[in-house]
Amino acid sequence: MAIRLTTTVAAALAVTAAIGAGTAAITSFVAPTLATAAPPLVAELGPDALTRGPSAVVLGNPQGDVTVVEYFDYQCPVCRKVHPWVEQLAAEDRNVRIVHKHWPVFGGASVYAAKIALAARWQDRYAQVHDALMGIVGRIDEAKVRQAATAAGLDLERAERDLKERDAQVDAAFKEASAQAAMLQLRGTPAFVIGGYLVPGGLDLKSMKEVVAKVRAEKNAGKQG
């Protein structure tokens, strides 16, 4: 069930139910105002604001009428499980914009994997590297990340040079995603923001389509920007 908050000030969001048996709690959220005690990076947090800034990696249709934001970690087994469904959603619905938020919360290997994926943008290999990293079997480590990225066509030496030269950009991406996750009171990965709805935890393809359809219907009816 989708639950819409009625309060006009939302400094944080409460998870209304635990994820279990393939189901997820869906909570509508209201963007906090500038008067809210929010971290500076997310003072303007809202569905549209999440698509901008250094942490946003946009896939799918950049002009799509419904935006699906995903916070994830390559070490997260549920993130790997839902990955094909996110891919299928974008392939089947050409009017959906996918926004990736790298939120590496499982340690050093997760951070390294996220850095390599972000570096792949500068070689126009992001989608391929992201897919390869999501396909790693078992616990990831730097060796597995390097092997998967190389197989996906990434020039690792160039990527590591780029990461050194653009370290501030990558750091800004991580800090922004982490600040947003804190503002949304995310408990872990994965987590989705679809239009004005927060979905903490795993979400299968059928459920994704249902939430997207709900957002699209509300937007067409003039209830949601």
N, C-alpha and C positions, 0 to 999 in steps of 0.2 A: 504494500500500500504506500502511496506517495503522500507525504504529510507536508503541508505548507505552513511555515512559521508566520505568525501574525504580528510579532513584535517588530517595531520599526528600527530597533538597534540590535545588531547581531555581532557582538564582539567575538563570539565563538559559537560553535554548533555542538549540540548534544546528539550522540548516536542513539537512536530510538530502539534499536534491537540488534542483537548479535548476528553475525553472519553464520549461517549454518545450513547444511544439507543443500548447498547450491543456491541459497536464497540470500538476498541482501536487503538491508533497510534503506529506504530512499527518503531523504529529507530535503525539503526545499529550503534554500537559504536566502537571506536578505543581505545585500552588501552593507558593511559597516560605514558609518559616516566618518568624516574627518575628526569628529569629536570623540570617536571611540578610542579606547586605549589600545590601539593596534600597533604592531611593529611598523616603523616608517616605510618599509618596503611594500607593505600591503595595506596602506591606509585607504587605498581606493579599490580594495579587493571586491571582485564581483565577476560574474560570468564572462564579461567582455575583457576586463582587465587581465584575466588569467591567460588570454591569448597573446598578450604583449610582454615585453621585457626579455631579459637575457635567458630566462629559464624556459621559454616557450619554443619548442621545435614543432613546426606546423607541417602536417602531412594531410593526405586526402585533398579535398577541395578547399583551398584557402578562402574562398568566398562562400563557403557552405552556409546554409541557413540554420543549421544546428551544430553546435560545437561540443565535442566529446574530449574532455581533458582527463588524462590519466597520469597519476603519480605512481611510479614503479621503481623496482630495484631488480637488476638482472639476477641476483641471488635468490629472489623470491619465487618459490615453486608455483604459487597461485598466479603470479604475474605471467609466468611461462605458460600456464594452462590457458589463461584468457587471451593470450597474444593472438592465436589464430582467429579467434572470434572478432577481435578488434580489426584485424586485417580483412576478414570477410565482410564485416559491416561496411568498411570503407569501400570495398570492391563492389558491393551490391547497392549501396546508397551513395550515389555520386554527388549528393548535396550535403554530405556530412564533412565537417572539418575536424580532423584529429589533432590534438595538441599534446605532445609528450612533455612530461615534467620528470626530470631525472632527480630522484630522491634516494640516494644510496644510503641505506640505514643498516646494512648488514656487515659493515666492516671494510677493511682495506681493499679486498678483491672487488667489492661492489663499487667502490669509488674509482678504482682503476678502470673497470669496465665502462662506467659512465663517462669517464674522461675520454676513453678511446672512441666511444660512440659519438660524443660531441665533436671530437677532432675529425671524425669522418665527414662532417658537414663541409669542411674546407676542401674535401676531395670529391664532393658530390657523391659520396658513398654511404650516406647516413642510413637510408632505408635498408640497404643490403647488409650493413654491419649490425644494425639493430636486430634484424631478423636472425642473423647468424648467432648473435649473443643470446637471444631468446631460445635458440635451439640447442644450447649447450646442455648436455645430460649430466646430472649430478651436481655436486658442489663446484662452483667456479673458482678458479684461481688465475693468477696472471698468465700462466703458460697457456691455459685453455682459452683465455680471452685473446691472446696474441694469435694463437692458431686459428681460431674462428674468424677473427678480423682479417687475417691474411688470406684465408680461403674465400672471404667475401670481396677480395680485391683491394684491400686497404694497403697503402704503402706505410708500413709501421714506422720506419725511420723518419719519414716526413711528418707523420702524425705526432710523434714524440717531440720533434723540433717545434711543430706548431703549438703543442701544448705548453712548451717552455716559453715561447714568445707571447702566447695569449693566455697565460696563466690567470691574469686578472679577470678575463672574460668568463673563464670556466668557473672560477671562484664565485663570481657574481651570480652565475646561473644556479650553483648549488645553494648559495645563501638565500636567494630569492625563493627557490622551491621549498626550502626548509622553513622559511618564514611563513609562506603561504600554508604549508601543511600544519604548522602550529596554529595559525589563525583559524583554520578549518577544523582544528582539534582531531586531526587524523591519528588513528592509533597504529597504523602501519600500512604496508602495501599489499595489494594494489588499492587504489581509491580513485573513483571517477567523479567528475563534475560534468553533468550533462545538462546544458542550458542552465536553469536555476535549481537543479537538483543535485544533491550530494549523495553518492552511492559508495559507502565505505565497504571495501571487500570485493570479493570476486563477483563477476556478473557474466552470465552466459549470453550467447548470441540472441536468443529469443527475448530475454529481459532487456538487453541493450536496445533492440528494435522497438520494444514497447515503450521504453522511456523516451527514445528519440521521437517516436510518433506522438507521444503526449506533449513533449516540448514544442514540436512543430505545430500541432493542433492549437495549443495555447497561443503560440506566436501569431498564427494566422487569424485567430479570433481576437487579437489585440490585447491579450492578457499578459503578454510577456515580451520584453524587448529583445 
